Amino acid sequence: MRDHARSTRLRRSTAATALLACLALLAGCNDDADGSGAKNATDAAKRPAAKPTPTWDTRPGSVASVGDSITRGFDACSLLSDCPEVSWSTGSDVDSVAARLLPDATQRTWNFAKTGAVMAELPAQVRAATAKRPELVTVMIGANDACQDTVAEMTPVADFRADFSAALTGLRRALPKTQVYVASVPDLKRLWSEGRKDPIRRQVWKLGICPSMLRDAQADHDRANDRRDQVQRRVQEYNSALRDVCTRDVLCRYDGAVYDYRFTGDELSEWDWFHPNKEGQRKLADLAYQVINRRDAA
């Protein structure tokens, strides 16, 4: 009886082992019946690893600025003259963006902005800047596109957008890792609403400063109000274009705070009551630095 029981247990063990082997064999056949398992593994090995998303560097080692008279420090130090040493972006005689980021604001900084520049001139400025291979480029331009003799002469929004897009595309092709800070166009109507109260400012503006907005500063009839509203809407449309184009680039940051900022008379040039003075330039640097120094992209 003991021999019979031993024989029975042996047969059951052998059968169980054979069954497990068959199940394992069947599972292997089902998993890779057509060789797809090995093929998929090979394909996965051949696929390049995803490139990591570029991250914003809060301490770039060089700064180039492009833009218009505001970035040139026009009328900030003397009448009808540029004063780039107090530029909010690259100035060495003010607490500029460059002064906050670099050990020495006179080194590794370049100011390619031009007084009177409009957006159509930005691609050429950017090409000049890329030759220096800066790690950060600041952009502030657009006020002159709105500040024309008449509202009909303001730069069309489509052209404004196309030129800005071309400038940013050209920069990105030449310098894939360079960061870009884009300031919004200031609120020109806010400047008018504050300055119109002062007879001295009104007289200065008659010399031809931003006539589309500031001409006939005290006029309160429908035609004058409509003209100013059209300029304000165009500035807002320019800012929308700047934001839309910039946000498509992971290394571009748009700052709407410049438009929102309520400049006071103490921050404007005593010669034209339009351009920022040294204190106004410092405030622009404050706004820009908050965005540039932010670690997240929100």
C-alpha positions as a Markdown table, in Angstrom:
| # | Residue | x | y | z |
|---|---|---|---|---|
| 1 | Met | 0.0 | 0.0 | 0.0 |
| 2 | Arg | 2.8 | 2.4 | 0.8 |
| 3 | Asp | 4.4 | 1.7 | -2.6 |
| 4 | His | 1.1 | 2.4 | -4.3 |
| 5 | Ala | 0.6 | 5.7 | -2.5 |
| 6 | Arg | 4.2 | 6.8 | -3.3 |
| 7 | Ser | 3.6 | 6.0 | -7.0 |
| 8 | Thr | 0.4 | 8.0 | -7.0 |
| 9 | Arg | 2.1 | 11.1 | -5.5 |
| 10 | Leu | 4.9 | 10.8 | -8.0 |
| 11 | Arg | 2.5 | 10.7 | -10.9 |
| 12 | Arg | 0.6 | 13.7 | -9.6 |
| 13 | Ser | 3.8 | 15.7 | -9.1 |
| 14 | Thr | 5.0 | 14.9 | -12.6 |
| 15 | Ala | 1.6 | 15.9 | -14.1 |
| 16 | Ala | 1.6 | 19.2 | -12.2 |
| 17 | Thr | 5.1 | 20.0 | -13.4 |
| 18 | Ala | 4.2 | 19.2 | -17.0 |
| 19 | Leu | 1.0 | 21.4 | -16.7 |
| 20 | Leu | 3.0 | 24.3 | -15.4 |
| 21 | Ala | 5.6 | 24.0 | -18.2 |
| 22 | Cys | 2.8 | 23.9 | -20.8 |
| 23 | Leu | 1.1 | 27.0 | -19.3 |
| 24 | Ala | 4.4 | 28.8 | -19.3 |
| 25 | Leu | 5.1 | 27.8 | -22.9 |
| 26 | Leu | 1.6 | 28.9 | -24.0 |
| 27 | Ala | 2.0 | 32.3 | -22.2 |
| 28 | Gly | 5.3 | 32.8 | -24.0 |
| 29 | Cys | 3.8 | 32.0 | -27.3 |
| 30 | Asn | 0.8 | 34.3 | -26.8 |
| 31 | Asp | 3.0 | 37.2 | -25.7 |
| 32 | Asp | 5.4 | 37.0 | -28.6 |
| 33 | Ala | 3.6 | 34.8 | -31.1 |
| 34 | Asp | 4.6 | 37.1 | -34.0 |
| 35 | Gly | 7.9 | 38.3 | -32.5 |
| 36 | Ser | 6.3 | 41.7 | -31.7 |
| 37 | Gly | 7.7 | 41.7 | -28.1 |
| 38 | Ala | 11.3 | 41.6 | -29.3 |
| 39 | Lys | 10.5 | 44.1 | -32.1 |
| 40 | Asn | 8.9 | 46.5 | -29.7 |
| 41 | Ala | 11.8 | 46.3 | -27.3 |
| 42 | Thr | 14.2 | 47.0 | -30.2 |
| 43 | Asp | 12.1 | 49.9 | -31.5 |
| 44 | Ala | 12.0 | 51.4 | -28.0 |
| 45 | Ala | 15.8 | 51.2 | -27.7 |
| 46 | Lys | 16.2 | 52.9 | -31.1 |
| 47 | Arg | 13.8 | 55.8 | -30.2 |
| 48 | Pro | 15.8 | 58.9 | -29.0 |
| 49 | Ala | 15.1 | 60.0 | -25.5 |
| 50 | Ala | 12.8 | 63.0 | -25.1 |
| 51 | Lys | 14.7 | 66.3 | -24.8 |
| 52 | Pro | 14.2 | 67.9 | -21.4 |
| 53 | Thr | 12.2 | 71.2 | -21.4 |
| 54 | Pro | 14.6 | 74.2 | -21.1 |
| 55 | Thr | 14.4 | 75.8 | -17.7 |
| 56 | Trp | 14.6 | 79.5 | -17.0 |
| 57 | Asp | 17.9 | 80.7 | -15.6 |
| 58 | Thr | 17.4 | 83.5 | -13.1 |
| 59 | Arg | 21.1 | 84.5 | -13.3 |
| 60 | Pro | 22.0 | 85.0 | -16.9 |
| 61 | Gly | 25.6 | 86.0 | -17.5 |
| 62 | Ser | 25.0 | 88.7 | -20.2 |
| 63 | Val | 22.3 | 91.1 | -21.2 |
| 64 | Ala | 21.4 | 92.8 | -24.5 |
| 65 | Ser | 18.6 | 95.3 | -24.9 |
| 66 | Val | 16.5 | 96.1 | -28.0 |
| 67 | Gly | 13.7 | 98.6 | -28.4 |
| 68 | Asp | 13.1 | 102.4 | -28.6 |
| 69 | Ser | 13.8 | 105.7 | -26.8 |
| 70 | Ile | 12.6 | 104.4 | -23.4 |
| 71 | Thr | 15.4 | 101.8 | -23.3 |
| 72 | Arg | 17.9 | 104.5 | -24.6 |
| 73 | Gly | 17.1 | 106.7 | -21.6 |
| 74 | Phe | 16.0 | 109.5 | -23.9 |
| 75 | Asp | 15.3 | 112.8 | -22.0 |
| 76 | Ala | 16.2 | 111.2 | -18.8 |
| 77 | Cys | 19.5 | 113.1 | -18.2 |
| 78 | Ser | 19.4 | 116.1 | -20.5 |
| 79 | Leu | 17.1 | 117.6 | -23.1 |
| 80 | Leu | 16.7 | 115.8 | -26.4 |
| 81 | Ser | 19.5 | 113.3 | -25.7 |
| 82 | Asp | 19.9 | 109.6 | -25.1 |
| 83 | Cys | 21.2 | 108.6 | -21.7 |
| 84 | Pro | 21.8 | 104.8 | -22.0 |
| 85 | Glu | 23.8 | 104.8 | -18.7 |
| 86 | Val | 20.4 | 105.1 | -16.9 |
| 87 | Ser | 18.6 | 102.6 | -19.1 |
| 88 | Trp | 16.3 | 100.3 | -17.1 |
| 89 | Ser | 17.8 | 97.3 | -18.9 |
| 90 | Thr | 21.5 | 97.7 | -19.3 |
| 91 | Gly | 22.4 | 101.0 | -17.5 |
| 92 | Ser | 25.4 | 101.3 | -15.2 |
| 93 | Asp | 24.3 | 104.5 | -13.5 |
| 94 | Val | 21.0 | 103.1 | -12.2 |
| 95 | Asp | 19.9 | 100.0 | -10.4 |
| 96 | Ser | 19.1 | 98.4 | -13.8 |
| 97 | Val | 18.3 | 94.8 | -14.7 |
| 98 | Ala | 22.0 | 94.3 | -15.7 |
| 99 | Ala | 23.2 | 95.9 | -12.5 |
| 100 | Arg | 21.1 | 93.4 | -10.5 |
| 101 | Leu | 22.2 | 90.4 | -12.4 |
| 102 | Leu | 25.8 | 90.9 | -13.2 |
| 103 | Pro | 28.9 | 91.7 | -11.1 |
| 104 | Asp | 29.6 | 94.7 | -13.4 |
| 105 | Ala | 26.9 | 96.3 | -15.5 |
| 106 | Thr | 29.5 | 97.8 | -17.8 |
| 107 | Gln | 30.7 | 94.4 | -18.9 |
| 108 | Arg | 28.8 | 91.8 | -21.0 |
| 109 | Thr | 25.9 | 94.3 | -21.7 |
| 110 | Trp | 24.9 | 95.8 | -25.0 |
| 111 | Asn | 22.1 | 98.4 | -25.8 |
| 112 | Phe | 20.9 | 98.1 | -29.4 |
| 113 | Ala | 17.7 | 100.1 | -28.8 |
| 114 | Lys | 17.1 | 103.2 | -31.0 |
| 115 | Thr | 15.2 | 106.4 | -30.2 |
| 116 | Gly | 12.2 | 106.6 | -32.5 |
| 117 | Ala | 12.2 | 102.9 | -33.4 |
| 118 | Val | 9.0 | 101.1 | -34.4 |
| 119 | Met | 8.4 | 97.4 | -34.4 |
| 120 | Ala | 9.4 | 97.1 | -38.1 |
| 121 | Glu | 13.0 | 97.8 | -37.0 |
| 122 | Leu | 13.1 | 95.2 | -34.3 |
| 123 | Pro | 14.3 | 92.3 | -36.5 |
| 124 | Ala | 17.4 | 94.2 | -37.5 |
| 125 | Gln | 18.1 | 95.2 | -33.8 |
| 126 | Val | 17.8 | 91.5 | -32.8 |
| 127 | Arg | 20.2 | 90.4 | -35.6 |
| 128 | Ala | 22.7 | 92.9 | -34.2 |
| 129 | Ala | 22.2 | 91.6 | -30.7 |
| 130 | Thr | 22.6 | 87.9 | -31.6 |
| 131 | Ala | 26.1 | 88.6 | -32.8 |
| 132 | Lys | 27.0 | 89.2 | -29.2 |
| 133 | Arg | 25.4 | 85.9 | -28.1 |
| 134 | Pro | 23.7 | 87.3 | -25.0 |
| 135 | Glu | 22.1 | 85.0 | -22.4 |
| 136 | Leu | 19.2 | 87.4 | -21.9 |
| 137 | Val | 17.6 | 89.9 | -24.4 |
| 138 | Thr | 15.1 | 92.5 | -23.1 |
| 139 | Val | 12.5 | 94.0 | -25.4 |
| 140 | Met | 10.5 | 97.2 | -25.0 |
| 141 | Ile | 9.0 | 98.6 | -28.1 |
| 142 | Gly | 5.6 | 99.7 | -29.5 |
| 143 | Ala | 4.9 | 103.1 | -28.2 |
| 144 | Asn | 6.1 | 104.8 | -31.4 |
| 145 | Asp | 3.9 | 102.5 | -33.4 |
| 146 | Ala | 0.9 | 104.1 | -31.7 |
| 147 | Cys | 2.4 | 107.6 | -31.3 |
| 148 | Gln | 1.8 | 108.8 | -34.9 |
| 149 | Asp | 0.4 | 112.1 | -36.2 |
| 150 | Thr | -3.0 | 110.5 | -36.7 |
| 151 | Val | -4.7 | 107.2 | -35.7 |
| 152 | Ala | -4.7 | 106.2 | -39.4 |
| 153 | Glu | -0.9 | 106.2 | -39.4 |
| 154 | Met | -0.6 | 103.8 | -36.5 |
| 155 | Thr | 1.0 | 100.5 | -37.3 |
| 156 | Pro | -1.6 | 97.8 | -38.2 |
| 157 | Val | -1.8 | 95.1 | -35.6 |
| 158 | Ala | -1.1 | 92.3 | -38.2 |
| 159 | Asp | 2.1 | 94.0 | -39.2 |
| 160 | Phe | 3.1 | 94.6 | -35.6 |
| 161 | Arg | 2.6 | 90.9 | -34.8 |
| 162 | Ala | 4.4 | 89.7 | -37.9 |
| 163 | Asp | 7.5 | 91.8 | -37.3 |
| 164 | Phe | 7.7 | 90.8 | -33.7 |
| 165 | Ser | 7.2 | 87.1 | -34.6 |
| 166 | Ala | 10.0 | 87.5 | -37.2 |
| 167 | Ala | 12.3 | 89.1 | -34.7 |
| 168 | Leu | 11.7 | 86.3 | -32.1 |
| 169 | Thr | 12.0 | 83.6 | -34.6 |
| 170 | Gly | 15.3 | 84.9 | -35.9 |
| 171 | Leu | 16.7 | 85.2 | -32.4 |
| 172 | Arg | 15.6 | 81.6 | -31.5 |
| 173 | Arg | 17.2 | 80.2 | -34.6 |
| 174 | Ala | 20.5 | 81.9 | -33.9 |
| 175 | Leu | 20.4 | 81.4 | -30.1 |
| 176 | Pro | 18.3 | 78.5 | -29.0 |
| 177 | Lys | 19.1 | 78.9 | -25.3 |
| 178 | Thr | 18.9 | 82.7 | -25.0 |
| 179 | Gln | 16.1 | 84.0 | -22.7 |
| 180 | Val | 13.8 | 86.9 | -23.7 |
| 181 | Tyr | 12.0 | 89.3 | -21.5 |
| 182 | Val | 9.3 | 91.3 | -23.3 |
| 183 | Ala | 7.8 | 94.4 | -21.6 |
| 184 | Ser | 4.3 | 95.6 | -22.5 |
| 185 | Val | 3.7 | 98.9 | -24.2 |
| 186 | Pro | 2.9 | 101.6 | -21.5 |
| 187 | Asp | -0.6 | 102.9 | -21.1 |
| 188 | Leu | -0.4 | 106.1 | -23.1 |
| 189 | Lys | -3.9 | 107.2 | -22.1 |
| 190 | Arg | -2.9 | 107.0 | -18.5 |
| 191 | Leu | -0.1 | 109.5 | -19.2 |
| 192 | Trp | -2.5 | 111.8 | -20.9 |
| 193 | Ser | -5.1 | 111.7 | -18.1 |
| 194 | Glu | -2.5 | 112.6 | -15.5 |
| 195 | Gly | -0.5 | 115.1 | -17.5 |
| 196 | Arg | -3.4 | 117.1 | -18.9 |
| 197 | Lys | -4.0 | 118.6 | -15.5 |
| 198 | Asp | -0.7 | 120.5 | -15.7 |
| 199 | Pro | -0.5 | 123.6 | -17.9 |
| 200 | Ile | 3.3 | 123.2 | -18.3 |
| 201 | Arg | 3.0 | 119.6 | -19.6 |
| 202 | Arg | 0.2 | 120.6 | -22.0 |
| 203 | Gln | 2.5 | 123.3 | -23.5 |
| 204 | Val | 5.4 | 120.8 | -23.8 |
| 205 | Trp | 3.2 | 118.3 | -25.5 |
| 206 | Lys | 2.2 | 120.9 | -28.2 |
| 207 | Leu | 5.7 | 120.4 | -29.5 |
| 208 | Gly | 4.6 | 117.2 | -31.1 |
| 209 | Ile | 5.0 | 114.5 | -28.5 |
| 210 | Cys | 2.8 | 111.5 | -29.2 |
| 211 | Pro | 0.2 | 113.6 | -31.1 |
| 212 | Ser | -2.2 | 110.7 | -31.7 |
| 213 | Met | -2.8 | 110.7 | -27.9 |
| 214 | Leu | -1.5 | 113.9 | -26.5 |
| 215 | Arg | -2.6 | 116.5 | -29.1 |
| 216 | Asp | -5.3 | 118.9 | -27.8 |
| 217 | Ala | -4.8 | 117.5 | -24.3 |
| 218 | Gln | -7.7 | 119.5 | -22.9 |
| 219 | Ala | -10.2 | 118.8 | -25.7 |
| 220 | Asp | -13.2 | 117.0 | -24.3 |
| 221 | His | -15.4 | 116.6 | -27.4 |
| 222 | Asp | -16.5 | 113.3 | -28.9 |
| 223 | Arg | -13.9 | 113.3 | -31.7 |
| 224 | Ala | -11.0 | 113.9 | -29.4 |
| 225 | Asn | -12.2 | 111.2 | -26.9 |
| 226 | Asp | -12.7 | 108.8 | -29.8 |
| 227 | Arg | -9.2 | 109.4 | -31.1 |
| 228 | Arg | -7.7 | 108.7 | -27.7 |
| 229 | Asp | -9.8 | 105.6 | -27.2 |
| 230 | Gln | -8.6 | 104.3 | -30.6 |
| 231 | Val | -5.0 | 104.8 | -29.5 |
| 232 | Gln | -5.6 | 103.0 | -26.3 |
| 233 | Arg | -7.3 | 100.0 | -28.0 |
| 234 | Arg | -4.4 | 99.8 | -30.4 |
| 235 | Val | -1.9 | 99.7 | -27.6 |
| 236 | Gln | -3.9 | 96.9 | -25.9 |
| 237 | Glu | -3.9 | 95.0 | -29.2 |
| 238 | Tyr | -0.2 | 95.4 | -29.5 |
| 239 | Asn | 0.2 | 94.0 | -26.0 |
| 240 | Ser | -2.0 | 91.1 | -26.9 |
| 241 | Ala | 0.2 | 90.4 | -29.9 |
| 242 | Leu | 3.4 | 90.6 | -27.8 |
| 243 | Arg | 1.9 | 88.2 | -25.2 |
| 244 | Asp | 0.6 | 85.7 | -27.8 |
| 245 | Val | 3.8 | 85.4 | -29.7 |
| 246 | Cys | 6.0 | 85.4 | -26.6 |
| 247 | Thr | 4.0 | 82.7 | -24.8 |
| 248 | Arg | 4.7 | 80.2 | -27.6 |
| 249 | Asp | 8.4 | 80.3 | -26.8 |
| 250 | Val | 9.3 | 78.4 | -23.6 |
| 251 | Leu | 12.2 | 80.8 | -23.0 |
| 252 | Cys | 10.2 | 84.0 | -23.4 |
| 253 | Arg | 8.5 | 85.9 | -20.6 |
| 254 | Tyr | 5.9 | 88.7 | -21.3 |
| 255 | Asp | 5.3 | 91.3 | -18.6 |
| 256 | Gly | 2.0 | 93.1 | -18.7 |
| 257 | Ala | 2.9 | 95.0 | -15.5 |
| 258 | Val | 4.4 | 97.9 | -17.5 |
| 259 | Tyr | 1.1 | 98.7 | -19.1 |
| 260 | Asp | -0.7 | 98.4 | -15.7 |
| 261 | Tyr | 1.8 | 100.6 | -13.8 |
| 262 | Arg | 0.6 | 104.1 | -13.0 |
| 263 | Phe | 3.5 | 106.4 | -13.6 |
| 264 | Thr | 3.5 | 109.6 | -11.7 |
| 265 | Gly | 5.0 | 113.0 | -12.5 |
| 266 | Asp | 8.0 | 112.2 | -10.2 |
| 267 | Glu | 8.9 | 109.4 | -12.6 |
| 268 | Leu | 8.7 | 111.3 | -15.8 |
| 269 | Ser | 11.2 | 113.5 | -17.7 |
| 270 | Glu | 11.1 | 117.2 | -16.7 |
| 271 | Trp | 11.7 | 118.0 | -20.4 |
| 272 | Asp | 8.9 | 116.1 | -22.1 |
| 273 | Trp | 6.6 | 114.6 | -19.3 |
| 274 | Phe | 6.5 | 111.5 | -21.4 |
| 275 | His | 9.7 | 109.5 | -21.1 |
| 276 | Pro | 10.7 | 108.0 | -17.8 |
| 277 | Asn | 13.4 | 109.9 | -15.9 |
| 278 | Lys | 16.0 | 108.1 | -13.8 |
| 279 | Glu | 13.5 | 107.2 | -11.1 |
| 280 | Gly | 11.1 | 106.0 | -13.8 |
| 281 | Gln | 13.8 | 103.9 | -15.3 |
| 282 | Arg | 14.6 | 102.4 | -11.9 |
| 283 | Lys | 10.9 | 101.5 | -11.6 |
| 284 | Leu | 10.9 | 99.8 | -15.0 |
| 285 | Ala | 13.9 | 97.8 | -13.8 |
| 286 | Asp | 12.0 | 96.8 | -10.7 |
| 287 | Leu | 9.1 | 95.4 | -12.8 |
| 288 | Ala | 11.4 | 93.6 | -15.2 |
| 289 | Tyr | 13.6 | 92.1 | -12.5 |
| 290 | Gln | 10.6 | 90.6 | -10.7 |
| 291 | Val | 9.7 | 88.6 | -13.8 |
| 292 | Ile | 13.3 | 87.7 | -14.8 |
| 293 | Asn | 14.1 | 86.6 | -11.3 |
| 294 | Arg | 11.0 | 84.4 | -10.9 |
| 295 | Arg | 11.8 | 80.7 | -10.9 |
| 296 | Asp | 8.5 | 79.5 | -12.2 |
| 297 | Ala | 7.0 | 80.5 | -15.6 |
| 298 | Ala | 3.6 | 81.3 | -14.2 |
